Amino acid sequence: MYRTPVSSTNICSIGYDSQSAILEVEFTSGDVYQYFNIPEHLYRGLMSASSKGQFLNDYIRNSYRYQKIS
């Protein structure tokens, strides 16, 4: 999945596949996680948030299933 580089202290890049509703997040640590069944409006909100890490923590991390992929 293509990920867009973002300006964040904790996140390097973010990708989203609207067909499968999978959000992919690469952290500055090098870890990559996929979050499942993410509505597109949450992806858009994440991309426009002034603090992407805070948005991820507040709206996605504890509300959606995820897995570490690398």
C-alpha positions as CSV (number, residue, x, y, z in Angstrom):
1,M,0.0,0.0,0.0
2,Y,1.3,3.5,-0.8
3,R,1.8,5.6,2.2
4,T,2.0,9.4,2.3
5,P,4.8,11.0,4.4
6,V,3.3,13.1,7.1
7,S,4.7,15.7,9.6
8,S,4.4,14.2,13.0
9,T,6.7,13.4,15.9
10,N,5.5,9.8,16.1
11,I,4.2,8.9,12.7
12,C,6.3,8.8,9.4
13,S,3.6,7.9,6.9
14,I,0.0,7.0,6.5
15,G,-1.8,5.0,3.8
16,Y,-5.4,4.1,3.2
17,D,-7.2,1.6,1.0
18,S,-10.8,2.7,0.6
19,Q,-11.8,-0.7,-1.0
20,S,-10.7,-2.7,2.0
21,A,-11.1,0.1,4.6
22,I,-7.6,-0.6,5.8
23,L,-5.5,2.2,7.3
24,E,-1.7,1.6,7.4
25,V,0.5,3.7,9.7
26,E,4.3,3.7,9.8
27,F,5.7,5.0,13.1
28,T,9.0,6.7,13.5
29,S,10.2,3.5,15.3
30,G,9.9,1.7,12.0
31,D,6.9,-0.3,13.1
32,V,4.0,-0.6,10.7
33,Y,0.4,-1.3,11.8
34,Q,-2.7,-1.9,9.8
35,Y,-6.1,-0.8,11.3
36,F,-9.2,-2.5,9.9
37,N,-12.7,-1.3,9.0
38,I,-11.7,2.4,9.2
39,P,-14.4,4.7,7.7
40,E,-13.0,7.1,5.1
41,H,-14.1,10.1,7.1
42,L,-11.7,9.0,9.9
43,Y,-8.8,8.7,7.5
44,R,-9.6,12.2,6.2
45,G,-9.8,13.5,9.8
46,L,-6.4,11.9,10.6
47,M,-4.7,13.4,7.6
48,S,-6.0,16.9,8.4
49,A,-5.4,16.7,12.2
50,S,-2.8,19.0,13.6
51,S,-1.7,16.2,15.9
52,K,-1.9,12.9,14.0
53,G,-0.7,10.9,16.9
54,Q,-3.3,12.3,19.2
55,F,-6.0,11.8,16.6
56,L,-4.9,8.1,16.2
57,N,-5.0,7.6,20.0
58,D,-8.3,9.4,20.5
59,Y,-10.4,7.9,17.6
60,I,-8.8,4.8,16.1
61,R,-6.2,2.9,18.3
62,N,-8.6,1.6,21.0
63,S,-11.7,1.4,18.8
64,Y,-10.7,-0.7,15.8
65,R,-8.9,-4.0,15.3
66,Y,-5.3,-3.8,14.2
67,Q,-2.2,-5.8,13.7
68,K,1.5,-5.1,13.5
69,I,2.8,-6.0,10.1
70,S,6.5,-5.1,10.5
